[in-house]
C-alpha cells in the first residue's frame, strides 16, 4: 500500500534527505519520496501499523503531520534534522 502525509517544517533538500534516510531504516517501509515544495512525504508500507510508525518517526524528527500541533520543540528538531541532512553524504 502507499500513503502520502502532509508535514510541517519541511523546507529543503536537507530536510528531505534526513527524512528519506530515517524512514528507510524502518521495517516494511520503502519507496520513500519527499517533496519540499508541497511538504509531502510519500511511502509504501505493508500494514496500518507501519504507516503509524512513519507518522511517529516524522514527529520525532520534527516534522509533525499537518493535523498535529507544531510546537517549538518540533521546530527546533526539524532545524537539527535539516542541518544533519545537509551535512551528510
Secondary structure, DSSP 8 states (H G I E B T S, - for coil): -EEEEEBSS--SHHHHHHHHHHHHTSTT-EEEEEETTTTEEEEE-SSHHHHHHHHHHHHHHT--BTTS---HHHHHHHHHHHHHHHH--
